[in-house]
Amino acid sequence: MSSFADLALRDFLAATAAKSPAPGGGAVAAVIGAHAAALARMVVSYSLGKKNLAQHQPALEHAALFLDNARALFLELADRDAAAYARVNELQRRPEGDPARADLPAALAEAVDIPMITLGACADLLSRLHGLASITNRHLRSDLAIAAVLAEAAARASKWNVAINASFLTDRAASHAVLAQADAILARASAAEVERACAVE
């Protein structure tokens, strides 16, 4: 499978809409995270080099690097999520007694881990966006707020993928622990503070 990063938008949407297990919600969530990081990077791009923000240039340069890396990470996670779920789907369709089904627990674990990583990346992104609200070009505050809204949506979507994949784990204690971890991460993945900081006065 080629990387989603290499697809035209219409092709990614067509692949998502097709009757196939991947890309599904996990890949879409990660791509939305990439959009959030990219939009925030635009805000930083318009803030770098501005005289009235001169004292914030080192922080903005660090933010630019963080957001570039975040965008790349989300795109990688989209690919990994689609591959992981396709593997789970393929193994689950095999008949009972097929030796290949021995790989199913590991495949399910990976299908849980990847959206959990995406969820954590969304929370980290939102934390960084809150710090940018006071040091970036105020003319782009709506873009920064939208980036935060998208990041929260990607986080909530990722939690759904963690939950559905964890439901297939045979170890119920492990499943409950995974859900508790996801809830804890999601609790800090809110766009509300960024939106308040970006509110039009």
C-alpha positions as CSV (number, residue, x, y, z in Angstrom):
1,M,0.0,0.0,0.0
2,S,1.3,3.4,-0.9
3,S,1.4,6.1,1.7
4,F,-1.7,8.2,2.1
5,A,0.6,11.3,2.0
6,D,1.2,10.5,-1.7
7,L,-2.5,10.4,-2.6
8,A,-4.6,13.2,-4.0
9,L,-7.3,14.3,-1.6
10,R,-10.0,13.0,-3.9
11,D,-8.3,9.6,-4.0
12,F,-8.0,9.4,-0.3
13,L,-11.7,10.3,0.1
14,A,-12.6,7.7,-2.5
15,A,-10.5,5.0,-0.7
16,T,-12.2,5.9,2.5
17,A,-15.7,5.7,1.0
18,A,-15.0,2.4,-0.7
19,K,-16.3,-0.9,0.7
20,S,-13.0,-1.9,2.2
21,P,-11.8,-2.1,5.9
22,A,-9.0,0.4,5.4
23,P,-8.6,3.3,5.4
24,G,-11.2,3.6,8.1
25,G,-11.8,5.8,11.2
26,G,-8.3,5.4,12.6
27,A,-6.6,6.6,9.4
28,V,-9.1,9.4,9.0
29,A,-8.5,10.5,12.6
30,A,-4.8,10.6,12.0
31,V,-5.2,12.6,8.8
32,I,-7.4,15.1,10.6
33,G,-4.6,15.4,13.2
34,A,-2.2,16.2,10.3
35,H,-4.6,18.9,9.1
36,A,-4.6,20.4,12.5
37,A,-0.8,20.5,12.7
38,A,-0.6,21.9,9.2
39,L,-3.1,24.7,9.9
40,A,-1.3,25.6,13.1
41,R,2.0,25.6,11.2
42,M,0.4,28.2,8.8
43,V,-0.3,30.4,11.8
44,V,3.4,30.1,12.9
45,S,4.6,30.8,9.4
46,Y,2.7,34.1,9.4
47,S,4.2,34.9,12.8
48,L,7.8,34.2,12.1
49,G,9.7,37.4,11.2
50,K,7.1,39.8,12.5
51,K,8.6,42.8,14.3
52,N,5.9,42.9,17.0
53,L,6.6,39.3,17.8
54,A,10.4,39.5,17.8
55,Q,10.7,38.4,21.4
56,H,8.9,35.2,20.6
57,Q,10.9,34.1,17.6
58,P,12.9,31.4,19.3
59,A,9.7,29.8,20.7
60,L,8.1,30.1,17.2
61,E,11.0,28.4,15.6
62,H,10.7,25.5,18.0
63,A,7.0,25.4,17.4
64,A,7.5,25.3,13.7
65,L,9.8,22.2,14.1
66,F,7.3,20.6,16.4
67,L,4.4,21.1,14.1
68,D,6.3,19.8,11.0
69,N,7.2,16.7,13.0
70,A,3.7,16.3,14.2
71,R,2.3,16.5,10.7
72,A,4.7,13.8,9.5
73,L,3.9,11.6,12.6
74,F,0.2,11.8,12.0
75,L,0.6,10.8,8.3
76,E,2.8,7.9,9.4
77,L,0.2,6.9,11.9
78,A,-2.5,7.0,9.3
79,D,-0.6,4.5,7.2
80,R,0.2,2.3,10.2
81,D,-3.4,2.3,11.4
82,A,-4.8,1.2,8.0
83,A,-2.2,-1.5,7.7
84,A,-2.9,-2.8,11.3
85,Y,-6.6,-2.9,10.9
86,A,-6.4,-4.5,7.5
87,R,-4.2,-7.2,9.1
88,V,-6.7,-7.7,12.0
89,N,-9.6,-7.9,9.5
90,E,-7.8,-10.5,7.4
91,L,-6.9,-12.7,10.4
92,Q,-10.5,-12.5,11.8
93,R,-11.9,-13.7,8.5
94,R,-9.8,-16.9,8.6
95,P,-11.5,-20.0,9.8
96,E,-11.0,-21.3,13.4
97,G,-8.0,-23.6,13.5
98,D,-6.1,-21.7,10.8
99,P,-2.5,-21.4,12.1
100,A,-2.3,-17.8,11.0
101,R,-4.9,-16.9,13.6
102,A,-2.2,-17.3,16.2
103,D,-1.0,-13.9,15.1
104,L,-4.4,-12.3,16.0
105,P,-3.6,-11.2,19.6
106,A,-0.5,-9.4,18.5
107,A,-2.3,-7.8,15.6
108,L,-5.1,-6.7,17.9
109,A,-2.6,-5.2,20.3
110,E,-1.1,-3.2,17.5
111,A,-4.5,-2.0,16.4
112,V,-5.0,-0.7,19.9
113,D,-1.6,0.8,20.3
114,I,-1.7,2.9,17.1
115,P,-4.8,4.9,17.9
116,M,-3.6,5.3,21.4
117,I,-0.4,6.9,20.0
118,T,-2.5,9.1,17.8
119,L,-4.6,10.1,20.8
120,G,-1.5,11.1,22.7
121,A,-0.1,13.0,19.8
122,C,-3.4,15.0,19.6
123,A,-3.1,15.8,23.3
124,D,0.5,17.0,22.9
125,L,-0.5,19.1,19.9
126,L,-3.3,20.8,21.8
127,S,-0.9,21.6,24.6
128,R,1.4,23.3,22.2
129,L,-1.4,25.2,20.5
130,H,-2.5,26.7,23.8
131,G,1.0,28.1,24.2
132,L,0.9,29.6,20.7
133,A,-2.3,31.6,21.3
134,S,-0.5,34.5,22.9
135,I,2.6,34.6,20.7
136,T,1.3,34.3,17.2
137,N,-0.3,36.7,14.7
138,R,-3.7,37.6,16.1
139,H,-5.1,38.0,12.6
140,L,-5.0,34.2,12.3
141,R,-6.5,33.4,15.7
142,S,-9.5,31.7,14.0
143,D,-7.1,29.4,12.2
144,L,-5.4,28.5,15.4
145,A,-8.8,27.8,17.1
146,I,-9.8,25.7,14.1
147,A,-6.6,23.7,14.4
148,A,-7.4,23.1,18.0
149,V,-11.0,22.0,17.2
150,L,-9.6,19.6,14.6
151,A,-7.1,18.2,17.0
152,E,-9.7,17.6,19.6
153,A,-11.9,15.9,17.0
154,A,-9.0,13.6,16.0
155,A,-8.4,12.8,19.7
156,R,-12.0,11.9,20.3
157,A,-12.1,9.8,17.1
158,S,-8.9,8.0,18.2
159,K,-10.5,7.2,21.5
160,W,-13.3,5.5,19.7
161,N,-10.8,3.4,17.8
162,V,-9.0,2.4,20.9
163,A,-12.3,1.4,22.5
164,I,-13.6,-0.7,19.6
165,N,-10.3,-2.5,19.1
166,A,-9.8,-3.1,22.9
167,S,-13.2,-4.7,23.0
168,F,-11.7,-7.7,21.0
169,L,-8.9,-8.3,23.6
170,T,-9.5,-11.5,25.4
171,D,-7.8,-10.2,28.6
172,R,-10.6,-8.1,30.0
173,A,-8.4,-6.6,32.7
174,A,-6.0,-5.4,30.0
175,S,-9.0,-4.0,28.0
176,H,-10.2,-2.0,31.0
177,A,-6.7,-0.7,31.7
178,V,-6.4,0.4,28.0
179,L,-9.7,2.3,28.2
180,A,-8.7,4.0,31.5
181,Q,-5.5,5.1,29.9
182,A,-7.3,6.5,26.8
183,D,-9.8,8.4,29.0
184,A,-6.9,9.9,31.0
185,I,-5.3,11.2,27.8
186,L,-8.5,12.4,26.3
187,A,-9.2,14.4,29.4
188,R,-6.3,16.7,28.5
189,A,-7.1,16.8,24.8
190,S,-9.5,19.7,24.9
191,A,-9.7,22.7,22.5
192,A,-11.6,24.8,25.0
193,E,-8.6,26.7,26.4
194,V,-7.2,27.5,22.9
195,E,-10.7,28.7,21.8
196,R,-10.9,31.0,24.8
197,A,-7.5,32.3,24.2
198,C,-8.4,33.0,20.5
199,A,-11.8,34.5,21.2
200,V,-12.6,37.7,19.3
201,E,-12.7,40.5,21.7
